[in-house]
């Protein structure tokens, strides 16, 4: 029972860490990109260890699953180290593209304000 509780606690911590990293990736934070690369590298090492165990114990049915996960982790690392992806995470958000707050009496008035704003910034 103690081992099960410890494993459950470890998985809970891992889930919380994954949620934080997911939020950081969604927000394009550089620390989250680096953390995801580290987590994927740990995943690669875990899959390689698992593949060695599979080969050692003769359970070849698990080998395709390990290969799929290994390829996924390798793809994540490859994608996150691309120069354009790294540049996207390093860019600062553009501040001037949000329309100014306005008070509208109807939906049509709001649409006309939005159209005027988009034409003013050259997006229409």
C-alpha positions, 0 to 999 in steps of 0.5 A, spaced: 500 500 500 505 504 501 508 503 494 502 504 491 501 511 495 508 513 493 507 511 485 500 515 486 503 521 489 509 521 484 504 521 478 500 527 481 506 531 481 508 529 474 501 531 472 501 538 475 508 539 472 505 537 465 499 542 466 504 548 468 508 546 462 502 546 458 500 552 460 507 555 459 507 552 452 500 555 450 503 562 453 509 561 449 514 562 455 521 560 453 522 556 460 516 552 458 519 550 451 526 548 455 522 544 460 518 540 455 525 539 451 528 536 458 521 532 459 522 529 452 529 527 453 527 524 459 522 520 455 527 518 450 531 515 456 525 512 459 523 509 452 530 506 451 531 503 458 524 500 457 526 497 450 532 494 453 528 491 458 523 488 453 529 485 449 532 482 455 525 479 458 523 477 451 516 481 451 517 483 444 509 485 443 511 491 447 517 493 442 512 497 437 509 501 443 516 503 445 518 505 438 512 509 437 513 513 444 520 514 442 519 517 435 514 521 438 519 524 444 524 525 438 519 529 434 517 533 440 525 535 441 526 536 433 520 540 433 522 545 439 529 546 437 527 548 430 530 556 429 523 558 427 520 555 433 525 558 438 524 565 435 517 564 436 518 563 443 523 568 444 518 574 441 515 579 445 507 580 444 505 585 440 502 591 444 498 595 439 494 590 436 488 590 440 482 595 439 481 600 444 475 599 449 468 602 446 461 602 449 456 599 443 449 599 444 448 594 439 451 588 435 451 592 428 455 598 432 460 593 435 461 590 428 462 597 424 467 599 430 471 593 429 471 593 421 473 601 422 479 598 426 481 593 422 481 597 416 485 602 420 490 597 421 490 594 414 487 587 416 481 588 411 
